[in-house]
């Protein structure tokens, strides 16, 4: 059975009038909207305009068949999304220039562009780097949320609250002795618990990344994620 990747979720989401399509769209928005909005804010758009552009991005994407033109065997899903986003940004800026000239507003149609033989544009290097960082942070966030839910379901919410400081993203990790005292465990037991938690986090992170790339690209994408976060 093939894994459910974001390519397949996008295909489902474009099937009009089906509950599965709405659920797929909701999942895509939930996973990528923070990265899209964060990227737009980093490009200088005010918060309200960034939110509006993100909405236009998803509507434009789902109302088109532009995704069919992407080579999913060679391209990463985030790179495809960034290419679409560049079209949305360019269109918004053209709208602004047209309004200043007193012209009308032409709706964005990715399908019309496709008929003219357009290809997804390469984003500026700085923009691509910014988007990659937002994407990487979102992958970490999804992995952390999954781990927190697992620990809570197992009655270990308090343990997770303490040990979370030893996972990526923590600004000031506690000392082993302090964590042991709070959990009323030995330092050795805390170290074992941290080891299990980190192993579970790596598995969840791999799972999150696996939804965005082909199977043979997972290791390379995880390595890229680490470089992005360390850079």
C-alpha positions in Angstrom: 0.0 0.0 0.0 1.4 3.4 -1.0 2.0 5.9 1.9 -0.4 8.9 2.1 1.8 11.8 1.0 0.9 15.4 0.6 0.8 14.8 -3.2 -2.0 12.3 -2.7 -3.7 14.5 -0.2 -3.6 17.3 -2.7 -5.1 15.1 -5.4 -8.0 14.2 -3.0 -8.5 17.8 -2.0 -9.1 18.8 -5.6 -12.0 16.5 -6.0 -14.9 18.8 -5.7 -18.0 18.1 -3.6 -16.5 15.2 -1.6 -16.1 15.1 2.2 -12.7 13.4 1.7 -11.6 16.4 -0.4 -12.7 18.9 2.4 -10.8 16.8 5.0 -7.7 16.7 2.8 -7.8 20.5 2.2 -8.2 21.0 6.0 -5.2 18.8 6.6 -3.1 20.7 4.0 -4.1 24.1 5.5 -3.4 22.9 9.0 0.1 21.6 8.1 1.3 24.4 5.8 -0.6 27.5 6.7 1.8 28.5 9.5 4.8 28.1 7.2 3.0 30.1 4.4 2.0 32.9 6.7 5.4 33.0 8.4 7.1 33.1 5.0 4.9 36.0 3.9 5.5 37.9 7.1 9.2 37.5 6.6 8.8 38.9 3.1 7.5 42.1 4.6 3.7 41.7 4.3 1.7 42.9 7.3 -0.1 40.2 9.4 -3.6 40.9 7.9 -2.3 40.9 4.3 -0.2 37.8 4.9 -3.3 36.0 6.2 -5.3 37.2 3.2 -2.6 36.1 0.8 -2.4 32.7 2.5 -6.1 32.2 2.0 -5.8 33.3 -1.7 -2.9 30.8 -2.1 -4.9 27.8 -0.9 -8.0 28.8 -2.9 -5.9 29.3 -6.1 -4.1 26.0 -5.5 -7.3 24.0 -4.9 -9.3 25.6 -7.8 -6.6 24.8 -10.3 -4.9 21.7 -11.7 -1.4 23.2 -11.5 -0.3 20.5 -9.2 -0.7 18.0 -12.1 2.2 19.8 -13.9 4.7 19.2 -11.1 7.0 16.3 -11.3 6.5 14.7 -8.0 9.2 12.1 -8.7 11.8 14.9 -8.8 10.4 17.7 -6.8 9.7 18.2 -3.1 6.2 19.2 -2.1 7.4 22.3 -0.3 9.3 23.4 -3.4 6.1 23.0 -5.4 4.2 25.0 -2.9 6.8 27.8 -2.9 6.6 28.0 -6.7 2.8 28.5 -6.5 3.2 31.1 -3.7 5.6 33.1 -5.8 2.9 33.4 -8.5 0.4 34.5 -5.9 2.8 37.2 -4.5 3.6 38.4 -8.1 -0.1 38.6 -8.9 -0.8 40.6 -5.7 1.9 43.1 -6.6 0.7 43.4 -10.1 -2.8 44.1 -8.7 -1.4 46.9 -6.7 0.4 48.4 -9.7 -2.8 48.1 -11.9 -4.9 49.8 -9.2 -2.5 52.7 -9.1 -2.8 53.1 -12.8 -6.6 53.0 -12.6 -6.9 49.6 -14.2 -9.2 46.8 -13.2 -8.2 43.7 -11.1 -7.7 40.5 -13.1 -8.3 37.3 -11.1 -5.4 35.0 -10.6 -5.8 31.8 -12.7 -3.1 29.3 -12.5 -4.8 27.2 -15.1 -4.7 30.1 -17.6 -1.0 30.5 -16.9 -0.6 26.8 -17.4 -2.2 27.0 -20.9 0.4 29.6 -21.8 3.1 27.1 -20.9 4.2 28.6 -17.6 6.5 26.7 -15.3 6.7 27.1 -11.5 9.2 29.9 -10.8 12.3 29.6 -8.7 11.9 31.7 -5.6 14.7 34.1 -4.7 17.4 32.3 -2.6 16.6 34.3 0.5 12.9 33.6 0.1 13.5 29.9 -0.4 15.7 29.7 2.7 13.1 31.5 4.7 10.3 29.2 3.6 12.5 26.2 4.3 13.0 27.4 7.8 9.3 27.9 8.4 8.7 24.4 6.9 11.4 22.9 9.2 9.9 24.5 12.3 6.5 23.2 11.3 7.8 19.7 11.0 9.3 19.9 14.4 6.1 21.4 15.8 4.0 18.5 14.3 6.4 15.9 15.8 6.3 17.6 19.2 2.5 17.7 19.2 2.3 14.0 18.3 4.7 13.1 21.1 2.9 15.2 23.6 -0.4 13.5 22.7 1.2 10.1 23.1 2.6 10.9 26.5 -0.7 12.4 27.7 -2.6 9.4 26.5 -0.3 7.2 28.5 -0.8 9.3 31.6 2.6 10.9 31.4 1.7 14.5 30.7 3.6 15.7 33.8 6.7 13.7 32.7 6.6 15.2 29.2 6.3 18.7 30.6 9.6 18.2 32.4 11.4 16.2 29.7 10.3 18.5 26.9 13.2 20.7 27.8 15.6 18.1 26.5 14.0 18.0 23.0 14.8 20.4 20.1 13.6 23.9 20.4 14.0 24.2 24.2 15.9 27.4 25.0 17.2 26.5 28.5 17.3 22.7 29.1 17.2 21.8 32.8 19.9 19.8 34.5 19.5 16.1 34.8 19.5 16.4 38.6 16.8 19.1 38.6 14.6 17.0 36.3 15.1 13.9 38.4 14.1 15.9 41.6 10.9 17.2 39.9 9.9 13.7 38.7 11.1 12.0 41.8 13.3 9.7 39.8 16.9 8.8 39.9 19.2 10.7 37.4 19.8 7.3 35.6 16.1 6.8 35.2 15.7 10.3 33.8 18.5 9.7 31.3 16.7 6.6 30.2 13.4 8.4 29.9 15.1 11.2 27.8 16.6 8.6 25.5 13.1 7.0 24.9 11.6 10.4 24.4 14.2 11.5 21.8 13.9 8.2 20.0 10.1 8.7 19.8 10.6 12.3 18.7 12.9 11.2 15.8 10.4 8.6 14.7 7.6 11.2 14.7 9.7 13.7 12.8 10.6 11.1 10.2 6.9 10.4 9.9 6.0 14.1 9.4 8.7 14.5 6.8 7.7 11.2 5.0 4.4 12.8 4.1 6.1 15.5 2.1 8.6 13.6 -0.1 9.0 10.3 -1.9 10.2 7.3 0.1 13.8 7.4 -1.2 14.1 11.1 -0.3 13.3 10.9 3.4 16.8 10.7 4.7 18.1 13.5 2.5 15.1 15.7 3.5 15.8 15.0 7.2 19.4 16.0 6.7 18.2 19.2 5.0 15.9 19.9 7.9 18.8 19.7 10.3 21.0 22.0 8.2 18.1 24.5 8.0 17.6 24.6 11.7 21.3 24.7 12.5 22.0 27.4 10.0 
